[in-house]
Amino acid sequence: MWLTSLQDVDLAFGGPLLLHGANLRISQGERVCLLGRNGAGKTSLMRLIAGELPPDRGEVARRQNLTTALLAQDVPLRLEGTTHDLVTTGLGPMGGLLAEYHRLSADLGAEGGAMNRLYEVQQRLDSEDGWQVQQKVKRVISRMGLDPDAPCSSLSAGMKRRVLLARALVSEPDLLLLDEPTNHLDLDTITWLEQFLAESASALLFVSHDRAFLGRLATRVVELDRGQIHDWNCDYLTFQHRRADDLEAEESRNAEFDRRLAREEKWIRKGVKARRTRDEGRVKALEAMRAEREARRERTGTVDMQVEEARRTGKLVFEATGISHAWEDRTVVHDFSTLIIRGDRIGVIGPNGSGKTTLLGLLLGLLPPDNGRVREGVNLEVARFDQLREQLEEDRTVKENIGGGADVITLGGKPCQVMGYLQRFLFSPDRANTPVRALSGGERSRLLLARLFARPSNVLVLDEPTNDLDLETLELLEELLIEYSGTLLLVSHDRTFLNNVVTSTLVFEGHGRVTEYVGGYDDWIRQRPPEEIAPAAPKKAGRPRAPRTPKPGKLSYKDQRELAALPGLIETLEIEQRTLFARMEEGDYYRCPADEIARDTARLENLESELASAYDRWQALESEREAGTGAGSRP
């Protein structure tokens, strides 16, 4: 069953048509990947489908009562309320109830009026089956690594995007529109998102440069190229082969057309003979060919990237010996040692906030280690790509960010016009005079790469360089880094990029521990140690199984009886704890009155304390029995 369709749609914003006679239909259950170069109009197409933009011509049809949710690439400047409140705004009236319940239940000691309102909200949620939705909200917020009570205004741009993505996911629309959903997500969250979307009942239209993500999810590929929509009813891998053949055939057709046009132009220049009546048809055909050639839109050029390499470093680049670093009370890097030599290409992998950027800062000497030392090699010329783009001056133009006000820069010891250099990175003269603050995410990434590669280097440090790049530019960057003869340190969550570029990985494995593995992402997955087997008791219990009843030794009669009874007591407490945990995890648990929830929470805390005391007492008595002391006093 179709959900939405575009019929002969045109769309432009003052320049060439972004969409010209576009036709597209999306059906229920499809997962459609939308591809295209930066600036091709992918975001505009999504906004058309979401109903945020009207077409200049044609029709955008939608199934009656169609629900959509759009995750835009750009983060709104102002986001008000807490994370939980914003996530639930995608749920309509139900979201308002859940947000109010969350605020009221956060203070179980509220005055009578608030408690009465909490009871009313509970009743409404109970009658409207809102508790299952609440559980889904909690799961998504937790999985995205978000604090439900954090004010959105205080979050970074990356965390705000996570909040907006969570809002889109919990709404479960008929059609989910995601523009670069993996940006600012770590590898664990990307893997979870893949699984979530693969199991979702929503149809999906998404833009992504993450090739592993594309390969996992896309059941159909739609490419937006020079105003035309090309529909490839296949997965991403098949699309790559078919598209290469299609582009080759297009080049052949264009070359043959241009040869014919050149022959006809040569003929018409012969003069009077061409204007004879019997040749009027040929003249008209030539005019039609001229019009067709003029209307042809050439494919967007490719970025011409070259790294200005400095003189070689010594064999040693960095040597870290036993370095540690902590932020406040949290250890970020603990007792880490490594030797990086010339030509190494090292990937850095870890969850968001684990300390990847901190580790780079320690190696580069930007941060002093709390313990240990870092030794640098000789002749180091470091060029660094900052994931936050802080090296770009927002109020200066693209040109000024490269030349600093000069029209000429030096590349390879030779003068080079700034405007010409920027054209290599697909900046037109108009765009070169645009302030940085007006650039898209992809343009900012290209500009930072242009700035990075304009200076000689023998050590490249790239912190998330692939965000917002289109696939063709990403693949060109990949090829350049493979051929780079210097040393590379690369932080990335792009699995394919890591596999193709790096020769070893440094992986953050928790509690400040950083381990080195040979190869890329897939090699790390194969080499990493298996996870520890979870105990039979629930994780939250945090206690071993109840001990067997020991044989009594030289203890007083009273202590012997207490020791014999303790295993049974521990088992009883653990059963009660598991039962209470299971009850609280049920979807309809939060229909219970607030005072009952408070009572259960208090009981859980008491159980933890009672279990701890019981284990301590059992261990003390068992030790005394084995030592044969006979002393029954508590330690």
C-alpha positions as CSV (number, residue, x, y, z in Angstrom):
1,M,0.0,0.0,0.0
2,W,1.5,3.4,-1.0
3,L,1.9,6.1,1.6
4,T,3.0,9.1,-0.4
5,S,3.9,10.0,-4.0
6,L,5.4,12.8,-6.0
7,Q,3.9,13.5,-9.4
8,D,5.8,15.7,-11.9
9,V,7.2,17.9,-9.1
10,D,9.4,21.0,-9.7
11,L,11.2,22.8,-6.9
12,A,13.8,25.6,-7.0
13,F,15.2,28.3,-4.8
14,G,16.3,30.9,-7.3
15,G,19.0,28.7,-9.0
16,P,18.8,25.5,-11.1
17,L,15.8,23.3,-10.4
18,L,16.5,21.0,-7.4
19,L,13.6,18.8,-8.7
20,H,12.5,18.8,-12.3
21,G,9.5,16.7,-13.2
22,A,10.3,14.4,-10.2
23,N,8.2,11.2,-9.6
24,L,8.5,9.0,-6.6
25,R,6.3,6.6,-4.6
26,I,7.0,5.2,-1.2
27,S,5.0,2.2,0.1
28,Q,4.4,0.6,3.4
29,G,7.2,-1.4,4.8
30,E,9.9,0.0,2.5
31,R,13.3,1.2,3.8
32,V,14.4,3.7,1.1
33,C,17.9,5.2,1.1
34,L,18.1,8.6,-0.5
35,L,21.5,9.4,-2.1
36,G,22.9,12.5,-3.8
37,R,25.7,15.0,-3.7
38,N,25.8,17.8,-1.1
39,G,23.5,20.5,-2.3
40,A,21.5,18.2,-4.7
41,G,18.3,18.8,-2.8
42,K,17.9,15.7,-0.5
43,T,16.8,17.7,2.5
44,S,14.4,19.7,0.4
45,L,12.9,16.5,-0.9
46,M,12.4,15.2,2.6
47,R,10.7,18.5,3.6
48,L,8.4,18.2,0.6
49,I,7.3,14.7,1.7
50,A,6.9,15.8,5.3
51,G,4.6,18.6,4.2
52,E,6.9,21.4,5.3
53,L,7.5,22.7,1.7
54,P,5.0,23.2,-1.1
55,P,6.2,22.2,-4.7
56,D,6.5,24.9,-7.3
57,R,4.7,22.6,-9.7
58,G,3.2,19.1,-9.6
59,E,1.6,17.3,-6.7
60,V,2.6,15.6,-3.5
61,A,-0.1,13.1,-2.6
62,R,-0.4,11.5,0.8
63,R,-2.5,8.7,2.1
64,Q,-5.3,9.8,4.3
65,N,-4.3,10.2,8.0
66,L,-0.7,9.6,7.1
67,T,1.7,10.3,10.0
68,T,5.3,11.3,9.4
69,A,8.3,12.3,11.6
70,L,11.3,14.1,10.3
71,L,14.8,14.3,11.8
72,A,16.4,17.3,10.1
73,Q,20.1,17.6,9.6
74,D,20.2,21.0,11.2
75,V,19.5,21.4,15.0
76,P,17.1,24.2,15.9
77,L,18.7,27.1,17.8
78,R,16.3,26.9,20.7
79,L,15.1,23.7,22.3
80,E,13.1,24.2,25.5
81,G,12.2,21.8,28.3
82,T,13.9,18.7,29.6
83,T,15.0,15.7,27.4
84,H,12.0,13.7,28.5
85,D,9.5,16.5,27.8
86,L,11.0,17.1,24.3
87,V,11.0,13.4,23.4
88,T,7.3,13.1,24.3
89,T,6.3,16.1,22.2
90,G,6.2,13.7,19.2
91,L,3.3,11.8,20.8
92,G,0.6,14.4,20.7
93,P,-1.8,14.6,23.7
94,M,-0.4,11.3,25.1
95,G,3.0,12.9,25.2
96,G,1.7,15.8,27.2
97,L,0.3,13.4,29.8
98,L,3.5,11.5,30.0
99,A,5.5,14.6,30.4
100,E,3.2,15.8,33.2
101,Y,3.3,12.4,34.9
102,H,7.2,12.4,34.8
103,R,7.3,15.9,36.4
104,L,4.8,15.0,39.1
105,S,6.2,11.6,40.0
106,A,9.7,13.0,40.3
107,D,8.6,14.5,43.7
108,L,6.7,11.8,45.6
109,G,6.5,14.1,48.5
110,A,4.4,16.8,46.8
111,E,1.5,18.5,48.5
112,G,-2.0,17.1,48.3
113,G,-3.0,19.1,45.3
114,A,-0.1,17.7,43.2
115,M,-0.8,14.2,44.5
116,N,-4.4,14.5,43.4
117,R,-3.4,15.7,40.0
118,L,-0.9,12.8,39.8
119,Y,-3.7,10.4,40.5
120,E,-5.8,11.9,37.7
121,V,-3.0,11.6,35.2
122,Q,-2.4,8.0,36.3
123,Q,-6.1,7.2,35.7
124,R,-6.0,8.8,32.2
125,L,-2.8,6.9,31.3
126,D,-4.4,3.7,32.5
127,S,-7.5,4.2,30.4
128,E,-5.6,5.2,27.3
129,D,-3.0,2.4,27.5
130,G,-0.2,5.0,28.0
131,W,2.1,2.9,30.2
132,Q,3.4,0.9,27.3
133,V,4.2,4.1,25.5
134,Q,6.0,5.4,28.7
135,Q,8.1,2.2,28.8
136,K,9.1,2.8,25.1
137,V,10.0,6.4,25.9
138,K,12.3,5.2,28.7
139,R,13.9,2.5,26.6
140,V,14.7,4.9,23.7
141,I,16.0,7.7,26.0
142,S,18.2,5.2,27.9
143,R,19.5,3.6,24.7
144,M,20.4,7.0,23.2
145,G,22.5,7.7,26.3
146,L,20.4,10.7,27.4
147,D,19.5,12.1,30.8
148,P,15.7,12.4,30.9
149,D,15.9,15.4,33.3
150,A,18.6,17.4,31.5
151,P,17.5,20.8,30.2
152,C,17.8,20.7,26.4
153,S,19.1,24.3,26.3
154,S,22.3,23.1,28.1
155,L,23.1,20.2,25.7
156,S,25.7,20.2,22.9
157,A,24.5,20.2,19.3
158,G,25.3,16.5,19.0
159,M,23.3,15.6,22.1
160,K,20.4,17.8,20.9
161,R,20.4,15.7,17.7
162,R,20.1,12.6,19.8
163,V,17.1,14.0,21.6
164,L,15.4,14.9,18.3
165,L,16.2,11.4,17.0
166,A,14.7,9.8,20.1
167,R,11.6,12.0,19.6
168,A,11.2,10.7,16.0
169,L,11.7,7.1,17.0
170,V,9.2,6.9,19.8
171,S,6.4,8.4,17.7
172,E,6.3,5.3,15.5
173,P,4.9,7.2,12.4
174,D,3.7,5.6,9.2
175,L,6.7,7.2,7.5
176,L,10.0,8.0,9.3
177,L,12.3,10.6,7.5
178,L,15.8,10.6,8.8
179,D,18.5,13.0,7.5
180,E,22.0,11.7,8.5
181,P,20.7,9.8,11.7
182,T,24.1,8.3,12.5
183,N,25.9,11.7,12.9
184,H,27.2,12.1,16.5
185,L,26.2,8.5,17.5
186,D,28.8,6.1,18.8
187,L,29.2,2.6,17.3
188,D,27.1,0.8,20.0
189,T,24.2,3.2,19.4
190,I,24.5,3.0,15.6
191,T,24.3,-0.8,15.9
192,W,21.3,-0.6,18.2
193,L,19.6,2.0,15.8
194,E,20.1,-0.4,12.9
195,Q,18.4,-3.2,14.7
196,F,15.6,-0.9,15.9
197,L,14.9,0.4,12.4
198,A,15.1,-3.1,10.9
199,E,12.4,-4.3,13.2
200,S,10.2,-1.1,13.0
201,A,6.8,-1.2,11.4
202,S,7.3,2.3,10.0
203,A,8.3,2.9,6.4
204,L,11.7,4.6,6.2
205,L,13.3,7.2,4.0
206,F,16.8,8.1,5.1
207,V,19.9,9.9,4.0
208,S,23.2,8.6,5.2
209,H,26.9,8.4,4.2
210,D,27.5,5.4,6.5
211,R,28.0,2.6,4.0
212,A,27.7,-0.2,6.6
213,F,24.4,1.4,7.8
214,L,23.2,1.6,4.1
215,G,24.1,-2.0,3.5
216,R,22.3,-3.2,6.6
217,L,19.0,-1.3,6.1
218,A,18.3,-0.2,2.6
219,T,15.8,-2.3,0.6
220,R,15.7,0.3,-2.2
221,V,17.9,3.1,-3.3
222,V,16.7,6.5,-4.7
223,E,19.3,8.8,-6.1
224,L,18.7,12.5,-6.6
225,D,21.0,13.7,-9.5
226,R,20.8,17.0,-11.4
227,G,17.1,17.5,-10.5
228,Q,16.1,14.0,-11.5
229,I,15.1,11.1,-9.3
230,H,16.5,7.7,-10.3
231,D,14.9,4.7,-8.7
232,W,17.0,1.6,-8.1
233,N,14.8,-1.2,-6.8
234,C,17.7,-3.1,-5.1
235,D,20.0,-3.1,-2.1
236,Y,22.9,-0.7,-1.7
237,L,25.6,-3.2,-2.9
238,T,23.7,-4.0,-6.1
239,F,23.0,-0.3,-6.6
240,Q,26.8,0.4,-6.6
241,H,27.4,-2.0,-9.5
242,R,24.4,-1.0,-11.5
243,R,25.1,2.7,-11.1
244,A,28.7,2.4,-12.3
245,D,27.4,0.7,-15.4
246,D,24.7,3.4,-15.9
247,L,27.2,6.2,-15.5
248,E,29.5,4.6,-18.1
249,A,26.7,4.2,-20.5
250,E,25.7,7.9,-20.0
251,E,29.2,9.0,-20.7
252,S,29.2,7.0,-23.9
253,R,25.9,8.5,-25.0
254,N,27.0,12.0,-24.3
255,A,30.3,11.5,-26.1
256,E,28.5,10.2,-29.2
257,F,26.0,13.1,-29.1
258,D,28.8,15.6,-28.8
259,R,30.6,14.0,-31.9
260,R,27.3,14.3,-33.9
261,L,26.8,17.9,-32.8
262,A,30.4,18.8,-33.8
263,R,29.8,17.3,-37.3
264,E,26.6,19.2,-37.7
265,E,28.3,22.5,-36.5
266,K,31.0,21.9,-39.1
267,W,28.4,21.4,-41.8
268,I,26.4,24.5,-40.9
269,R,29.6,26.7,-41.1
270,K,29.8,25.9,-44.8
271,G,27.4,28.7,-45.4
272,V,24.8,29.2,-48.1
273,K,24.5,25.5,-49.1
274,A,23.2,24.7,-45.6
275,R,20.3,27.1,-46.0
276,R,18.9,25.5,-49.1
277,T,15.3,24.6,-48.8
278,R,16.0,20.9,-49.0
279,D,18.3,21.2,-45.9
280,E,15.9,23.1,-43.7
281,G,15.0,19.9,-41.8
282,R,18.7,19.4,-41.0
283,V,19.1,23.0,-39.8
284,K,16.1,22.6,-37.5
285,A,17.5,19.3,-36.2
286,L,20.8,21.1,-35.4
287,E,18.9,23.8,-33.5
288,A,17.2,21.1,-31.5
289,M,20.5,19.5,-30.8
290,R,22.0,22.8,-29.6
291,A,19.0,23.3,-27.3
292,E,19.4,19.8,-25.9
293,R,23.2,20.3,-25.3
294,E,22.5,23.6,-23.6
295,A,19.9,22.1,-21.3
296,R,22.2,19.2,-20.3
297,R,23.2,19.5,-16.7
298,E,26.7,18.1,-16.1
299,R,27.3,16.0,-13.1
300,T,28.7,17.9,-10.1
301,G,32.5,17.7,-10.2
302,T,34.5,15.8,-7.7
303,V,36.7,17.3,-4.9
304,D,40.3,17.6,-5.9
305,M,42.1,16.8,-2.6
306,Q,45.8,16.7,-2.2
307,V,47.8,16.7,1.0
308,E,50.7,19.0,1.2
309,E,53.3,16.7,2.8
310,A,56.1,18.1,4.9
311,R,59.5,16.5,5.3
312,R,59.5,13.1,6.9
313,T,59.5,12.6,10.6
314,G,61.9,10.4,12.4
315,K,60.9,6.8,12.8
316,L,59.5,7.5,16.2
317,V,56.3,9.8,16.2
318,F,54.8,9.4,19.7
319,E,55.7,7.2,22.6
320,A,53.4,7.1,25.6
321,T,54.5,5.4,28.8
322,G,52.0,4.6,31.6
323,I,50.0,7.8,31.0
324,S,46.8,8.4,33.0
325,H,44.4,11.3,33.0
326,A,41.2,12.0,34.9
327,W,38.4,14.6,34.7
328,E,37.4,15.5,38.2
329,D,36.7,12.1,39.8
330,R,36.4,10.1,36.6
331,T,39.4,8.3,35.1
332,V,39.5,8.7,31.4
333,V,42.8,7.1,30.5
334,H,44.5,4.7,32.9
335,D,48.1,3.4,32.6
336,F,48.2,3.5,28.8
337,S,51.4,2.9,26.8
338,T,51.9,2.8,23.1
339,L,54.6,3.3,20.4
340,I,53.5,5.1,17.2
341,I,56.0,5.0,14.4
342,R,56.1,6.8,11.0
343,G,53.5,5.6,8.6
344,D,51.1,4.1,11.2
345,R,47.4,4.7,10.5
346,I,45.6,4.3,13.8
347,G,41.9,4.4,14.4
348,V,40.5,5.4,17.8
349,I,37.2,3.7,18.8
350,G,35.0,4.2,21.9
351,P,31.6,5.4,23.1
352,N,30.8,9.1,23.1
353,G,32.3,10.7,26.2
354,S,34.8,7.8,26.7
355,G,37.9,10.0,26.2
356,K,38.9,9.7,22.6
357,T,39.5,13.4,22.1
358,T,41.3,13.5,25.4
359,L,43.6,10.7,24.3
360,L,44.5,12.7,21.2
361,G,45.2,15.8,23.3
362,L,47.5,13.8,25.6
363,L,49.5,12.4,22.6
364,L,49.7,15.8,20.9
365,G,50.9,17.5,24.1
366,L,47.7,19.7,24.4
367,L,47.0,18.1,27.8
368,P,49.5,17.1,30.4
369,P,49.1,13.5,31.8
370,D,48.4,13.1,35.5
371,N,50.9,10.2,35.5
372,G,53.4,8.9,33.0
373,R,55.0,10.7,30.0
374,V,54.6,11.2,26.3
375,R,57.7,11.5,24.1
376,E,57.5,13.2,20.7
377,G,59.6,12.4,17.6
378,V,61.5,15.0,15.6
379,N,60.3,17.1,12.7
380,L,56.6,16.7,13.5
381,E,54.2,18.9,11.4
382,V,50.7,18.2,12.7
383,A,47.5,19.1,10.9
384,R,44.3,18.5,12.9
385,F,40.7,18.2,11.9
386,D,38.4,19.2,14.8
387,Q,35.0,17.5,14.9
388,L,33.4,20.7,16.3
389,R,34.7,22.8,13.4
390,E,36.0,25.3,16.0
391,Q,39.0,26.1,13.8
392,L,36.7,27.8,11.4
393,E,35.9,31.5,12.0
394,E,32.1,31.8,11.7
395,D,31.9,35.5,10.8
396,R,34.6,35.4,8.1
397,T,34.0,34.2,4.5
398,V,35.1,30.9,3.1
399,K,37.9,32.7,1.2
400,E,39.1,34.5,4.3
401,N,39.2,31.2,6.3
402,I,41.7,29.9,3.7
403,G,43.8,32.9,2.8
404,G,43.4,35.1,5.9
405,G,42.6,38.0,3.7
406,A,45.2,37.3,1.0
407,D,44.3,36.3,-2.6
408,V,47.3,33.9,-2.9
409,I,48.5,31.0,-0.8
410,T,51.6,28.8,-1.2
411,L,51.0,25.2,-2.1
412,G,54.0,22.9,-2.7
413,G,56.3,25.9,-2.7
414,K,54.3,27.5,-5.5
415,P,51.8,30.4,-5.4
416,C,48.1,29.4,-5.8
417,Q,45.1,31.6,-6.2
418,V,42.7,31.1,-3.2
419,M,39.6,31.2,-5.5
420,G,41.1,28.5,-7.7
421,Y,42.1,26.4,-4.7
422,L,38.5,26.6,-3.3
423,Q,37.1,25.5,-6.7
424,R,38.9,22.2,-6.2
425,F,36.7,21.7,-3.1
426,L,33.5,22.6,-5.1
427,F,33.1,26.2,-3.8
428,S,31.8,28.5,-6.5
429,P,33.0,32.2,-6.5
430,D,29.7,33.2,-4.9
431,R,30.0,30.5,-2.2
432,A,33.6,31.5,-1.6
433,N,32.4,34.9,-0.5
434,T,29.8,33.5,1.8
435,P,30.3,33.7,5.6
436,V,31.0,30.4,7.3
437,R,27.9,30.6,9.5
438,A,25.7,30.3,6.4
439,L,27.3,27.0,5.2
440,S,25.7,23.6,5.4
441,G,27.3,20.8,7.4
442,G,28.8,19.2,4.3
443,E,30.3,22.5,3.1
444,R,31.9,23.1,6.5
445,S,33.5,19.7,6.4
446,R,34.8,20.4,2.9
447,L,36.1,23.8,4.0
448,L,37.9,22.4,7.0
449,L,39.5,19.7,4.8
450,A,40.6,22.5,2.3
451,R,42.1,24.4,5.2
452,L,43.8,21.3,6.6
453,F,45.3,20.2,3.4
454,A,46.6,23.6,2.5
455,R,49.4,23.4,5.1
456,P,52.3,20.9,5.0
457,S,52.0,18.0,7.4
458,N,53.5,14.7,8.2
459,V,51.0,13.8,10.9
460,L,47.2,14.0,10.3
461,V,44.9,14.0,13.3
462,L,41.2,13.6,12.1
463,D,38.4,13.7,14.7
464,E,35.2,12.6,13.0
465,P,36.0,13.9,9.5
466,T,33.3,12.0,7.7
467,N,30.2,13.7,9.2
468,D,28.0,15.4,6.5
469,L,30.3,14.4,3.6
470,D,28.5,12.9,0.6
471,L,29.6,9.4,-0.4
472,E,31.7,10.5,-3.4
473,T,33.8,13.0,-1.4
474,L,34.0,10.4,1.5
475,E,35.5,7.8,-0.9
476,L,38.0,10.3,-2.3
477,L,39.1,11.2,1.2
478,E,39.4,7.5,1.9
479,E,41.7,7.0,-1.1
480,L,43.8,10.0,-0.2
481,L,44.4,8.8,3.4
482,I,45.3,5.3,2.1
483,E,48.0,6.9,-0.1
484,Y,49.2,9.3,2.6
485,S,52.8,8.6,3.5
486,G,52.7,10.3,6.9
487,T,51.2,9.2,10.2
488,L,47.4,9.2,10.7
489,L,45.4,9.3,13.9
490,L,41.7,8.9,13.1
491,V,38.6,9.0,15.4
492,S,35.6,7.7,13.5
493,H,32.3,5.9,14.0
494,D,32.2,4.9,10.3
495,R,32.9,1.2,10.3
496,T,33.6,0.9,6.6
497,F,35.9,3.9,6.7
498,L,37.9,2.4,9.6
499,N,38.1,-1.0,7.8
500,N,39.5,0.6,4.6
501,V,41.9,3.1,6.1
502,V,43.5,2.1,9.4
503,T,46.1,-0.6,10.2
504,S,45.4,-0.8,13.9
505,T,42.9,0.5,16.5
506,L,43.0,1.9,20.0
507,V,39.7,0.9,21.7
508,F,38.3,2.3,24.9
509,E,37.0,-0.6,26.9
510,G,35.8,1.0,30.1
511,H,37.3,2.4,33.3
512,G,40.0,4.2,31.4
513,R,41.4,1.0,29.8
514,V,42.6,1.5,26.2
515,T,43.6,-1.6,24.3
516,E,45.4,-1.8,20.9
517,Y,44.2,-4.2,18.2
518,V,45.6,-5.0,14.8
519,G,43.5,-4.0,11.8
520,G,40.2,-2.1,11.5
521,Y,36.8,-2.3,13.0
522,D,35.9,-5.8,11.8
523,D,39.3,-7.1,13.0
524,W,38.6,-5.6,16.4
525,I,35.2,-7.3,16.6
526,R,36.9,-10.7,15.8
527,Q,39.7,-10.2,18.3
528,R,38.0,-8.6,21.3
529,P,37.5,-10.9,24.3
530,P,34.1,-12.5,24.8
531,E,31.8,-10.8,27.3
532,E,31.7,-12.2,30.7
533,I,28.8,-14.7,31.3
534,A,26.1,-13.0,33.3
535,P,25.2,-14.6,36.7
536,A,22.0,-16.5,37.0
537,A,20.6,-13.9,39.5
538,P,19.4,-10.6,38.0
539,K,22.2,-8.0,37.5
540,K,20.5,-5.6,39.8
541,A,20.7,-8.0,42.7
542,G,24.5,-7.7,42.4
543,R,25.0,-10.7,44.8
544,P,26.3,-14.3,44.3
545,R,24.0,-17.2,44.7
546,A,23.1,-18.2,48.3
547,P,25.7,-20.4,49.8
548,R,25.1,-24.0,50.7
549,T,24.5,-24.8,54.4
550,P,27.9,-25.4,56.0
551,K,28.6,-28.0,58.5
552,P,28.8,-26.6,62.0
553,G,32.3,-26.3,63.6
554,K,33.6,-25.0,66.9
555,L,30.9,-22.3,67.3
556,S,28.5,-21.7,70.1
557,Y,25.2,-23.5,69.8
558,K,23.4,-20.2,69.1
559,D,25.9,-19.2,66.3
560,Q,25.7,-22.6,64.8
561,R,22.0,-22.3,64.4
562,E,22.3,-18.8,63.0
563,L,24.9,-20.0,60.5
564,A,22.7,-22.9,59.4
565,A,19.7,-20.5,58.9
566,L,21.5,-17.8,57.0
567,P,21.6,-19.6,53.5
568,G,17.8,-20.0,53.7
569,L,17.4,-16.4,54.7
570,I,19.6,-15.1,51.9
571,E,17.7,-17.3,49.3
572,T,14.4,-15.9,50.6
573,L,15.5,-12.3,50.3
574,E,16.9,-12.9,46.8
575,I,13.7,-14.5,45.7
576,E,11.7,-11.5,47.0
577,Q,14.2,-9.1,45.3
578,R,13.9,-10.9,41.9
579,T,10.1,-11.0,42.2
580,L,9.9,-7.3,42.9
581,F,12.3,-6.4,40.1
582,A,10.2,-8.5,37.6
583,R,7.0,-6.8,38.8
584,M,8.5,-3.3,38.4
585,E,9.7,-4.1,34.9
586,E,6.2,-5.0,33.7
587,G,4.6,-2.6,31.2
588,D,1.6,-1.8,33.3
589,Y,3.4,-1.5,36.6
590,Y,3.2,2.3,36.6
591,R,-0.6,2.2,36.7
592,C,-0.2,1.5,40.4
593,P,-0.9,4.4,42.8
594,A,2.1,6.6,43.6
595,D,2.2,5.6,47.3
596,E,2.5,1.9,46.3
597,I,5.4,2.7,43.9
598,A,7.1,4.6,46.7
599,R,6.6,1.7,49.1
600,D,8.1,-0.8,46.6
601,T,11.1,1.4,46.0
602,A,11.7,1.7,49.7
603,R,11.4,-2.1,50.0
604,L,14.1,-2.6,47.3
605,E,16.5,-0.4,49.2
606,N,15.8,-2.3,52.4
607,L,16.4,-5.6,50.6
608,E,19.8,-4.5,49.4
609,S,20.7,-3.5,53.0
610,E,19.4,-6.8,54.5
611,L,21.2,-8.9,51.9
612,A,24.5,-7.1,52.5
613,S,24.2,-7.6,56.2
614,A,23.2,-11.3,55.8
615,Y,26.2,-12.0,53.6
616,D,28.6,-10.1,55.9
617,R,27.3,-12.1,58.9
618,W,27.5,-15.5,57.0
619,Q,31.1,-14.8,55.9
620,A,32.1,-13.8,59.4
621,L,30.6,-16.9,61.0
622,E,32.0,-19.2,58.3
623,S,35.5,-17.7,58.8
624,E,35.2,-18.3,62.5
625,R,34.0,-21.9,62.0
626,E,36.9,-22.7,59.6
627,A,39.4,-21.1,62.0
628,G,38.0,-23.1,64.8
629,T,38.0,-20.1,67.1
630,G,34.5,-20.7,68.5
631,A,34.1,-16.9,69.0
632,G,30.6,-15.9,68.1
633,S,31.0,-12.2,68.2
634,R,30.4,-10.1,65.1
635,P,33.5,-8.5,63.5
